[in-house]
Amino acid sequence: MRIGINGNPLLYSDHCGTKHYAEELLKALFLIDKKNIYIVYTLQPLHLLKNPRVINRIYSTSRSSLFRKKEGDLNYLVKKDRIDVFHNLDPYSSIFLTHKNMITTVHDTYLNNIFSISKNDVLERINCEIRRYFVFNRTKVFISVSRSTYQEVEKFKKQKQSHFVIYEGISKLFTIVPNTKKNRILAFADFSLRKNIFNVIRAWEILPRQLKLDYTLTIILSSDIIKNRIIKILRHKGLLDEVDIFVNISTEELISIYNQSVCLVYPSLYEGFGLPILEAMACGCPVITTNYGSMKEVAGNAALLINPLSHEYIADAIKIIIRDDDTRNNLIKRGKIRSSYFSWNKTAKETLKIYSEVVRKGG
């Protein structure tokens, strides 16, 4: 097969879940597939794994806009390259691309839960909605990264379009580092308010003073967009000295912080998957997360599930993990087992199987 890939998620500046999915899936596909040719189409050059069966095809270097000046070139190149199956790694591909064997991975669909109401976000949301409309209508097979997302996509897709769930994976790099001091309480934030970071800060604010002497609230940001707002709130509350903030850290740094954390507080209001839940579990870091949606689905029985709208519940969950050795140790044990069920190798094998089936049935 000649497999076409929309590789533009690899170019995202933020370390978001979609970019991570694209990186890890392609890396795994290129390692396990010794037969097929991959042509990865992007707006800018990529540094891909060196492989004679992998080609990076640049179809435009123009700046991003609603209708990129040369986007029509993508359709021309895909036909010229005689692509058998084309995979969009997210639904926001070219509006001009048509292919009879198009596969689209969907991470989430509720854009109103992702973008804020600022002018720039509204324009980007409209951009995404237009692109998604065209891509969804031309898709032959959907891949959802969770059952939760699957249920969302079912509301959009046509009856003749096929649909599968293929979970994301976790790298073997995420593991327990013995004898690491546990002095952090970890949380994540990004440009989207769905990460619920301000309720985490409220929870931290009401924790007992003695407890906070032993731990530091650690917030990892995927970009600088919300950093100043978080700092302003922390300074206003007199909490700035109690919080560490990291931006765009490396995988090695992330693994180290997971291992230094007594728990991950992940009360997100909406996720397509929720990969940090599994990463933390693999590193022996107990998880507090949301009691619905993909977070509950991914966590299984290996996390403390709470109402994310209540900062009191978040604070109570933190206290339980810190003070109750049996609960903490049980979560660590269950988390290791739960995270072992997910791997990028498995994700790649299931995805490759769909490529083959689509080509076999579609000609």
C-alpha positions as CSV (number, residue, x, y, z in Angstrom):
1,M,0.0,0.0,0.0
2,R,0.9,3.6,-0.5
3,I,-0.4,5.3,2.7
4,G,-0.9,9.1,2.7
5,I,-0.8,10.9,6.1
6,N,-1.9,14.4,6.9
7,G,1.1,15.2,9.1
8,N,0.3,18.9,10.0
9,P,-0.5,18.1,13.6
10,L,3.2,17.3,13.9
11,L,3.8,21.1,13.3
12,Y,1.7,22.3,16.2
13,S,3.7,24.6,18.4
14,D,2.0,23.5,21.6
15,H,2.6,20.1,23.2
16,C,-1.0,19.1,22.9
17,G,-2.6,15.6,22.8
18,T,-3.2,15.7,19.1
19,K,0.5,16.4,18.3
20,H,1.6,13.7,20.7
21,Y,-0.8,11.2,19.1
22,A,0.6,12.0,15.7
23,E,4.2,11.7,16.8
24,E,3.7,8.4,18.6
25,L,1.4,6.7,16.1
26,L,3.7,7.4,13.2
27,K,6.8,6.4,15.1
28,A,5.1,3.1,16.0
29,L,3.8,2.5,12.4
30,F,7.2,3.2,10.9
31,L,8.8,0.6,13.2
32,I,6.3,-2.2,12.9
33,D,5.4,-1.9,9.2
34,K,8.2,-3.2,7.0
35,K,6.2,-3.4,3.8
36,N,4.2,-0.3,3.0
37,I,5.2,3.2,1.7
38,Y,4.2,6.2,3.8
39,I,4.0,9.7,2.3
40,V,3.5,12.4,5.0
41,Y,2.0,15.6,3.6
42,T,2.8,18.8,5.6
43,L,2.9,22.6,5.1
44,Q,6.5,22.7,6.4
45,P,9.4,20.2,6.3
46,L,9.6,17.5,9.1
47,H,12.4,15.6,10.7
48,L,11.0,12.1,10.5
49,L,12.4,8.8,11.5
50,K,15.0,7.9,8.9
51,N,13.3,5.2,6.8
52,P,13.5,4.5,3.1
53,R,9.7,3.8,3.0
54,V,8.8,7.2,4.5
55,I,8.6,10.4,2.4
56,N,7.8,13.9,3.6
57,R,5.9,15.8,0.8
58,I,5.6,19.6,1.2
59,Y,2.5,20.9,-0.4
60,S,2.6,24.5,0.7
61,T,4.7,26.9,2.7
62,S,2.2,29.7,2.9
63,R,1.1,31.0,6.3
64,S,-2.0,29.5,7.9
65,S,-5.3,31.0,6.9
66,L,-8.9,29.8,6.5
67,F,-8.2,28.9,2.9
68,R,-4.5,28.4,2.4
69,K,-3.3,29.8,-0.9
70,K,-1.9,26.4,-2.2
71,E,-4.1,23.9,-0.4
72,G,-5.5,22.7,-3.7
73,D,-2.0,21.3,-4.3
74,L,-2.6,18.7,-1.7
75,N,-5.3,17.0,-3.7
76,Y,-3.2,17.1,-6.8
77,L,-0.1,15.6,-5.0
78,V,-2.2,12.8,-3.4
79,K,-3.5,11.8,-6.8
80,K,-0.1,12.0,-8.4
81,D,1.4,9.9,-5.7
82,R,-1.2,7.2,-6.3
83,I,-2.2,7.0,-2.6
84,D,-4.2,3.9,-1.7
85,V,-5.5,5.2,1.7
86,F,-5.3,8.6,3.3
87,H,-5.3,9.2,7.0
88,N,-6.1,12.6,8.6
89,L,-4.6,12.6,12.1
90,D,-7.2,15.1,13.1
91,P,-10.4,16.4,11.4
92,Y,-8.9,19.8,10.4
93,S,-7.3,18.9,7.1
94,S,-7.6,20.6,3.8
95,I,-11.1,21.4,2.6
96,F,-10.0,20.7,-0.9
97,L,-8.8,17.1,-0.4
98,T,-11.0,14.3,-1.8
99,H,-10.0,10.6,-1.6
100,K,-12.2,7.5,-1.9
101,N,-10.4,5.8,1.0
102,M,-10.1,8.6,3.6
103,I,-9.7,7.8,7.3
104,T,-10.0,10.4,10.0
105,T,-9.0,10.2,13.6
106,V,-11.2,12.3,15.9
107,H,-10.0,13.3,19.4
108,D,-13.0,15.4,20.4
109,T,-15.9,17.3,18.8
110,Y,-17.2,19.8,21.3
111,L,-15.2,22.9,20.2
112,N,-17.2,25.1,22.5
113,N,-15.5,23.3,25.4
114,I,-12.1,23.9,24.0
115,F,-12.0,27.5,22.7
116,S,-12.8,30.5,24.8
117,I,-14.8,33.5,23.7
118,S,-11.9,35.8,22.7
119,K,-11.9,37.1,19.2
120,N,-8.9,35.0,18.1
121,D,-10.5,31.9,19.5
122,V,-13.8,32.5,17.8
123,L,-12.1,32.9,14.4
124,E,-10.0,29.7,15.0
125,R,-13.1,27.8,16.1
126,I,-15.0,28.9,12.9
127,N,-11.9,27.8,10.9
128,C,-12.0,24.4,12.6
129,E,-15.7,23.9,12.1
130,I,-15.5,24.6,8.4
131,R,-12.6,22.2,7.9
132,R,-14.2,19.5,10.0
133,Y,-17.5,19.8,8.0
134,F,-15.7,19.1,4.7
135,V,-13.4,16.4,6.1
136,F,-16.3,14.6,8.0
137,N,-18.4,14.5,4.8
138,R,-15.5,13.0,2.8
139,T,-14.4,10.5,5.4
140,K,-14.9,6.8,4.7
141,V,-13.8,5.5,8.1
142,F,-13.6,7.3,11.5
143,I,-11.2,6.4,14.3
144,S,-12.2,7.7,17.7
145,V,-9.6,7.6,20.5
146,S,-12.2,6.7,23.2
147,R,-15.7,5.3,23.5
148,S,-16.7,8.8,24.8
149,T,-15.5,10.4,21.5
150,Y,-17.1,7.6,19.6
151,Q,-20.5,8.5,21.0
152,E,-20.0,12.1,20.0
153,V,-18.9,11.3,16.4
154,E,-21.9,9.0,15.9
155,K,-24.1,12.2,16.0
156,F,-22.2,13.6,13.1
157,K,-21.4,10.7,10.8
158,K,-23.5,9.3,8.0
159,Q,-24.9,5.7,8.1
160,K,-22.6,4.4,5.4
161,Q,-19.4,5.6,7.2
162,S,-17.6,3.0,9.3
163,H,-16.4,3.9,12.8
164,F,-13.9,2.3,15.2
165,V,-12.4,3.0,18.6
166,I,-8.7,2.7,18.8
167,Y,-7.3,3.9,22.1
168,E,-4.1,5.9,22.4
169,G,-1.0,4.3,23.8
170,I,1.7,5.1,26.3
171,S,5.4,5.1,25.8
172,K,7.6,2.5,27.7
173,L,9.7,5.5,28.8
174,F,7.0,6.3,31.5
175,T,8.0,4.2,34.4
176,I,8.7,4.3,38.2
177,V,12.1,5.8,39.2
178,P,12.9,4.2,42.6
179,N,13.7,6.3,45.7
180,T,12.4,9.5,44.3
181,K,11.2,12.0,46.9
182,K,7.5,12.8,46.6
183,N,7.1,16.5,47.2
184,R,4.8,17.7,44.4
185,I,1.1,17.8,43.8
186,L,0.8,17.9,40.0
187,A,-1.7,19.5,37.7
188,F,-1.9,20.5,34.0
189,A,-3.2,23.6,32.2
190,D,-3.3,24.9,28.6
191,F,-5.1,27.7,26.7
192,S,-8.5,26.0,27.3
193,L,-10.4,26.5,30.5
194,R,-11.6,22.9,30.2
195,K,-8.5,21.8,32.1
196,N,-10.2,23.4,35.2
197,I,-6.9,24.7,36.6
198,F,-8.6,27.5,38.6
199,N,-10.6,24.9,40.7
200,V,-7.3,23.1,41.4
201,I,-5.9,26.4,42.6
202,R,-8.9,27.0,44.8
203,A,-8.5,23.4,46.2
204,W,-4.8,24.1,47.0
205,E,-5.8,27.4,48.7
206,I,-8.0,25.6,51.3
207,L,-5.6,22.7,52.0
208,P,-4.2,22.7,55.6
209,R,-1.1,24.9,56.0
210,Q,0.9,22.0,57.5
211,L,0.2,19.8,54.5
212,K,1.3,22.6,52.1
213,L,4.7,22.9,54.0
214,D,5.6,19.4,52.7
215,Y,4.4,19.7,49.1
216,T,4.5,22.2,46.2
217,L,1.7,22.6,43.7
218,T,3.2,22.0,40.3
219,I,1.5,23.2,37.2
220,I,2.6,22.1,33.7
221,L,1.6,24.3,30.8
222,S,1.6,23.4,27.1
223,S,2.1,27.0,26.2
224,D,2.6,30.5,27.6
225,I,-0.9,31.7,26.7
226,I,-2.5,31.3,30.1
227,K,0.7,31.6,32.2
228,N,0.4,35.3,33.1
229,R,-3.3,34.9,34.1
230,I,-2.3,32.0,36.4
231,I,0.5,34.0,38.0
232,K,-1.8,37.0,38.5
233,I,-4.3,34.9,40.3
234,L,-1.7,33.2,42.5
235,R,-0.1,36.5,43.4
236,H,-3.6,37.9,44.3
237,K,-4.2,35.0,46.6
238,G,-0.7,35.1,48.1
239,L,0.1,31.6,46.7
240,L,2.8,32.4,44.2
241,D,5.7,31.1,46.4
242,E,3.8,27.8,46.9
243,V,3.6,27.0,43.2
244,D,6.0,25.8,40.5
245,I,5.1,26.5,36.9
246,F,6.7,24.7,33.9
247,V,6.1,25.4,30.2
248,N,6.7,23.0,27.3
249,I,8.9,20.6,29.2
250,S,10.6,17.6,27.7
251,T,9.4,14.0,28.0
252,E,12.4,13.3,30.4
253,E,11.4,16.2,32.6
254,L,7.8,15.2,32.6
255,I,8.7,11.6,33.7
256,S,10.8,13.1,36.5
257,I,8.0,15.3,37.7
258,Y,5.5,12.4,37.7
259,N,7.9,10.5,39.9
260,Q,8.2,13.4,42.2
261,S,4.5,13.8,42.6
262,V,2.4,12.3,45.4
263,C,-0.6,12.6,43.0
264,L,-1.8,14.0,39.7
265,V,-4.9,16.3,40.0
266,Y,-6.6,16.0,36.6
267,P,-10.2,17.3,37.0
268,S,-10.7,18.2,33.4
269,L,-14.2,19.2,32.3
270,Y,-13.8,17.7,28.8
271,E,-11.2,15.5,27.1
272,G,-11.1,13.2,24.1
273,F,-8.8,10.8,25.9
274,G,-6.8,12.1,28.8
275,L,-3.3,10.6,28.3
276,P,-1.7,12.2,31.4
277,I,-3.9,9.9,33.5
278,L,-2.0,6.8,32.1
279,E,1.4,8.5,32.1
280,A,1.1,9.3,35.8
281,M,-0.1,5.8,36.6
282,A,2.8,4.2,34.7
283,C,5.1,6.4,36.9
284,G,3.5,5.3,40.1
285,C,1.7,8.6,40.6
286,P,-1.9,8.2,42.0
287,V,-4.5,10.0,40.0
288,I,-7.5,12.2,40.9
289,T,-9.7,12.8,37.9
290,T,-13.2,13.5,36.7
291,N,-16.1,11.1,37.3
292,Y,-17.5,11.2,33.8
293,G,-16.5,11.1,30.1
294,S,-13.2,9.9,28.7
295,M,-11.4,10.5,32.0
296,K,-13.5,8.0,33.8
297,E,-13.2,5.6,30.8
298,V,-9.4,5.8,30.7
299,A,-8.9,5.7,34.4
300,G,-11.1,2.7,35.0
301,N,-10.9,1.5,38.7
302,A,-7.4,2.9,39.2
303,A,-8.1,6.5,40.2
304,L,-10.1,8.6,42.6
305,L,-13.0,10.0,40.7
306,I,-14.5,13.3,41.8
307,N,-16.9,16.0,40.8
308,P,-14.6,18.4,39.0
309,L,-16.9,21.4,39.7
310,S,-16.2,21.2,43.4
311,H,-12.9,22.5,44.6
312,E,-13.8,21.1,48.1
313,Y,-14.0,17.5,46.6
314,I,-10.7,18.1,44.9
315,A,-9.1,19.2,48.1
316,D,-10.6,16.2,50.0
317,A,-9.3,13.8,47.4
318,I,-5.7,15.2,47.7
319,K,-5.9,14.8,51.5
320,I,-7.0,11.2,51.2
321,I,-4.1,10.3,49.0
322,I,-1.6,12.0,51.2
323,R,-2.9,10.7,54.5
324,D,-4.3,7.3,53.7
325,D,-1.3,4.9,52.9
326,D,-3.6,2.0,52.0
327,T,-5.6,4.1,49.5
328,R,-2.4,5.6,48.0
329,N,-0.6,2.2,47.6
330,N,-3.7,0.6,46.2
331,L,-4.0,3.3,43.6
332,I,-0.4,3.0,42.7
333,K,-0.8,-0.8,42.2
334,R,-4.0,-0.5,40.2
335,G,-2.5,2.3,38.1
336,K,0.5,0.2,37.0
337,I,-1.9,-2.5,35.9
338,R,-4.3,-0.1,34.2
339,S,-1.5,1.7,32.2
340,S,0.0,-1.6,31.0
341,Y,-3.1,-2.2,28.9
342,F,-2.3,0.7,26.6
343,S,0.7,0.9,24.1
344,W,1.5,2.7,20.9
345,N,2.5,-0.6,19.4
346,K,-1.1,-1.8,19.9
347,T,-2.5,1.4,18.6
348,A,-0.4,1.2,15.4
349,K,-1.2,-2.5,14.8
350,E,-5.0,-1.8,15.0
351,T,-4.6,1.3,12.8
352,L,-2.6,-0.6,10.2
353,K,-5.3,-3.3,10.1
354,I,-7.9,-0.6,9.3
355,Y,-5.7,0.7,6.4
356,S,-5.6,-2.8,4.9
357,E,-9.3,-3.4,5.3
358,V,-10.2,-0.1,3.7
359,V,-8.0,-0.8,0.7
360,R,-9.2,-4.4,0.4
361,K,-12.9,-3.4,0.5
362,G,-12.5,-0.1,-1.4
363,G,-10.2,-1.3,-4.2
